[in-house]
Amino acid sequence: MSTTEAPDLVTTIGLEVHVELKTSTKMFCGCPVGFGGEPNTRVCPVCLGHPGTLPTMNEKAVEYTTKIAMALGCDIAPRSIFHRKNYFYPDMPKNYQISQYDLPVGERGSLEVEVDGEFYTVGITRAHLEEDTGKSIHVGGGGRIHDADYSLEDFNRAGTPLVEIVSEPDITSPAIARAYATELRAILEYLGVSDVRMEEGSMRVDANISVAPPGERGKKVEIKNMNSLRSVYRALEYEERRQREVLRAGGTVTQSTRHWDEKAAKTKELRTKEEAFDYRYFPEPDLVPLEPAVEWLRQLREEQPELPIERAKRYERKLGLTPYDAGVLRSTKALGDLFEEALASAKKADAKQVSNWVTNDLMSVLAAVPEGTKNPPLTGSNLAELVDMVAEGALSKSQGQQVLTKMVETGLGAREIAEESGIKQVSDEGALEEAIDAALAANPDVAERLRSGDNKPFGFLMGEVMKATKGQGNPKVVSGLIRRKLIHPD
Amino acid sequence: MQLWERTAADVASLIASKEVSAAEVTESCISRTNEVEGDVLSYLTLTPEAARAKAAEVDSAVAAGDPLGPLAGVPMALKDIICTQGTRTTAASKILDNYIPPYSATVAERLYAAGGTMLGKTNLDEFAMGSSTENSAYQITKNPWDLERVPGGSSGGSASAVAAGQAPFSIGTDTGGSIRQPAALCGVVGLKPTYGLVPRYGLIAFASSLDQAGPITRDVRDAAIVLQVIAGQDPRDSTSLPSPVPDYVGALAKGIDGLRIGVVKEISGEGVDPAVQARFREAVQLLEKLGAKIGEVSLSTFGFGIDIYYLIAPAEASSNLARFDGVRYGLRVDGPDVATMNSLTRAAGFGPEVKRRIMLGTYSLSSGYYDAYYLKAQKARTLIARDFARAYEEFDLLVSPTAPTTAFKLGEKTQDPLTMYLSDICTVPSSLAGAAAISVPAGLSSDDGLPVGIQFMARPMDETTMLSAAYAFEQELGPLPKPPLWSTS
């Protein structure tokens, strides 16, 4: 929970999220969309803003934006238009950005988020489509544009389709803000419309936060440069505390834009609102209005995948999973899909067992794999094979964990790995009894103590037997045999 | 008759029938150009070598019996605001002094594909902003009828090249009259197509919602032939219209008989020079003689055309011209930081009229003024289109003089921008309505012996009716005398 010591002050947060769409080409030209690469290699006269060039609409970008707006429950505009946002910046080739203004693709949606078992509804003001800028590198001076020795421009990103999703100022704590951004990221991932990599900038979160006594309006502070969900939370928590302290000390908060410094764990003032721009918006005369056909919209609605929150609810209701497990399984689309595939092909294991393997064992293995939960390197049927082998007793739980690690490393099937590595479980009572007898013979006092009701050497004896069977003894069978022999002889 | 004196249609058929070679035609136009260029200064860039190479290609195609394009071997001049790959394109601005486009405009591509041989790029008012071509950053183009006078603008170089015999046809662009007014002042034909008929891809934008490229020719038939080549949808221009392109040349013979033609009161009387009015009235009588039903129509919004135009066009221009910042191409004047570099570059690169319009446009889009200026002008613009639509319930075509005066003296209006702006009073309404219009020579003024043009205005996409009426009128009137410069060879 956020700062709580001043209940007389209310925090108000609104988030502005920019998402790069993963279309194959740019918004208004045929250049490929991508990340990184040699500077200025994915450019053409159109995205370099050469004189005489004109934008042409990327239909896929319109489709993705519409899907996002629908998933957020927005009203889809029967007619939406593009505007020019005019301002000079060297990484913006035309010195205006083609964006949307008063008629965006989607308006008036909402998103439900959960924090510590409480549900909150955050209103979505709008979702609109625009083009991204290039990237500037300011060399020398303070690394800022006005005191640099020179600036380098890379236009590879210029013209990448970008969707801006603006929330209502409905968010009352940094934790809810983080939950909102997390949920939004999950939805975008489910829709398959963006890479949503905050560290690469394909999802960028800016926040507006103000603190004021209830019923009053605080001064809005905009925070930029939050490059992970964690920094969204940290920056807002810092800023909330800072503003509270200013107000409690009798001061006033300055309306401004502040930069989150991750290392210093502080926000720093960039500019105050007096320097606000006049963007001189006007309708883009080079593009025609978007007027989506009713039939096309109906088709998009039909194609809309199950969203993360719906999936979690289904897992809880239909499969009886705990809210925690359902929450882990729905956190990425790929993880949920993997779970469902495994469950469908498992012959013995039930939903709870499969879920446990994913939420506990697989999650800890995947923690070491980059983007592991987005692209788990194993198939559902392989996972089912493993879970079944353990359920059948062919592998012990810890052997199963061993095999799972190898499955993720190699991409091979569970049975294949178990056979090649000679991992198997011995459940044959005769063989195991021999091992127990041998261990007891070597340690005569153990038998004595167990028989006399002292349970302490039980673990030791188990260990000796497992050692003797090279870890393959079925622990259930071994412990059963020991009990039968020494503790509760019939 | 010299080859350079011939029309595009004549030249194309002479080449196709092997009576002359494309090389001969090209050489004739090149030597004619060299002969008079020092007097008229039509061109900013001459490309004789490229023209010769293209002519040689056409001649091999003729020899091989390959199919020929409708303009095979026809020399042409393109306004220097049309991007031509590998050939410097300046928009007559110092800010693009060194600019060589990496691609060609759709219009240029279509003309090359039809066999046209480009002789060079013609002078204009900087970024097409002006009505006399005196706003060029490079040179003052002269009117072939009187070298002391302007050729009109902004496509002044394109009009003078055709009138002086340098090229059988040229391409201009028209935002508020920039094809029609110089055509009228130089005694040639100029056609502004319906907005969206000819793709804008590769035209350096002045006012995006108004700009259209179109032909400047010596007769109406040539205008139809060239329009046929350049018209039609282009996937690179979202505002280009999907309608099929009609047969313009085939429609020429339809004539005027029975057409209802309205004389627009607001732009044909008051404000128009009496000698121009007189010649225009005779032209209307000629139309009546040809069987047209003539009526007068009052379209009150036309009186506001110039006001509306000078709110909308500069607003769009202020945004369109923002890209000239010294970062990626064109002029750069270095400064201590990026913003100063931008300012110094633009201060040095743009001329006074361009700066004036950027200021006007920036102002009318500014927060607090947008509703009162830009938005109100857009609303008024729809009223003009509505007035047109109302008039077309009664008439098939509307007519007016093309320009309120004949060609004026060099320097006569440069000190008074508002007077200069009024040169477009007759042409601006159809630009604002996105409709088609053509200027055709209507004879010489009895006052100064200079050409007067009549403007035919049509419904959007009704170029065929407009061309057939203009053609019949031209045939009945007979050829205009040639400008004095014509006889110098």
HADDOCK unambig.tbl for C-alpha pairs under 7 A between the chains (distance, minus, plus):
assign (segid A and resid 49 and name CA) (segid B and resid 323 and name CA) 6.84 0.50 0.50
assign (segid A and resid 51 and name CA) (segid B and resid 204 and name CA) 5.12 0.50 0.50
assign (segid A and resid 52 and name CA) (segid B and resid 83 and name CA) 6.99 0.50 0.50
assign (segid A and resid 52 and name CA) (segid B and resid 201 and name CA) 5.94 0.50 0.50
assign (segid A and resid 52 and name CA) (segid B and resid 202 and name CA) 4.01 0.50 0.50
assign (segid A and resid 52 and name CA) (segid B and resid 203 and name CA) 4.57 0.50 0.50
assign (segid A and resid 52 and name CA) (segid B and resid 204 and name CA) 3.92 0.50 0.50
assign (segid A and resid 52 and name CA) (segid B and resid 205 and name CA) 5.72 0.50 0.50
assign (segid A and resid 53 and name CA) (segid B and resid 201 and name CA) 5.68 0.50 0.50
assign (segid A and resid 53 and name CA) (segid B and resid 202 and name CA) 5.53 0.50 0.50
assign (segid A and resid 54 and name CA) (segid B and resid 201 and name CA) 6.06 0.50 0.50
assign (segid A and resid 54 and name CA) (segid B and resid 236 and name CA) 6.75 0.50 0.50
assign (segid A and resid 54 and name CA) (segid B and resid 237 and name CA) 6.20 0.50 0.50
assign (segid A and resid 56 and name CA) (segid B and resid 236 and name CA) 6.10 0.50 0.50
assign (segid A and resid 56 and name CA) (segid B and resid 237 and name CA) 6.67 0.50 0.50
assign (segid A and resid 56 and name CA) (segid B and resid 238 and name CA) 5.88 0.50 0.50
assign (segid A and resid 86 and name CA) (segid B and resid 319 and name CA) 6.81 0.50 0.50
assign (segid A and resid 90 and name CA) (segid B and resid 327 and name CA) 6.53 0.50 0.50
assign (segid A and resid 93 and name CA) (segid B and resid 323 and name CA) 6.44 0.50 0.50
assign (segid A and resid 94 and name CA) (segid B and resid 322 and name CA) 6.46 0.50 0.50
assign (segid A and resid 94 and name CA) (segid B and resid 323 and name CA) 4.41 0.50 0.50
assign (segid A and resid 95 and name CA) (segid B and resid 322 and name CA) 5.56 0.50 0.50
assign (segid A and resid 95 and name CA) (segid B and resid 323 and name CA) 5.41 0.50 0.50
assign (segid A and resid 146 and name CA) (segid B and resid 337 and name CA) 5.69 0.50 0.50
assign (segid A and resid 147 and name CA) (segid B and resid 337 and name CA) 6.92 0.50 0.50
assign (segid A and resid 278 and name CA) (segid B and resid 366 and name CA) 6.82 0.50 0.50
assign (segid A and resid 278 and name CA) (segid B and resid 367 and name CA) 6.53 0.50 0.50
assign (segid A and resid 280 and name CA) (segid B and resid 365 and name CA) 5.24 0.50 0.50
assign (segid A and resid 280 and name CA) (segid B and resid 366 and name CA) 5.28 0.50 0.50
assign (segid A and resid 280 and name CA) (segid B and resid 367 and name CA) 6.44 0.50 0.50
assign (segid A and resid 285 and name CA) (segid B and resid 208 and name CA) 5.93 0.50 0.50
assign (segid A and resid 285 and name CA) (segid B and resid 209 and name CA) 5.51 0.50 0.50
assign (segid A and resid 286 and name CA) (segid B and resid 208 and name CA) 6.50 0.50 0.50
assign (segid A and resid 286 and name CA) (segid B and resid 238 and name CA) 6.68 0.50 0.50
assign (segid A and resid 286 and name CA) (segid B and resid 239 and name CA) 6.41 0.50 0.50
assign (segid A and resid 287 and name CA) (segid B and resid 238 and name CA) 5.70 0.50 0.50
assign (segid A and resid 287 and name CA) (segid B and resid 239 and name CA) 6.42 0.50 0.50
assign (segid A and resid 288 and name CA) (segid B and resid 238 and name CA) 6.55 0.50 0.50
assign (segid A and resid 288 and name CA) (segid B and resid 239 and name CA) 6.50 0.50 0.50
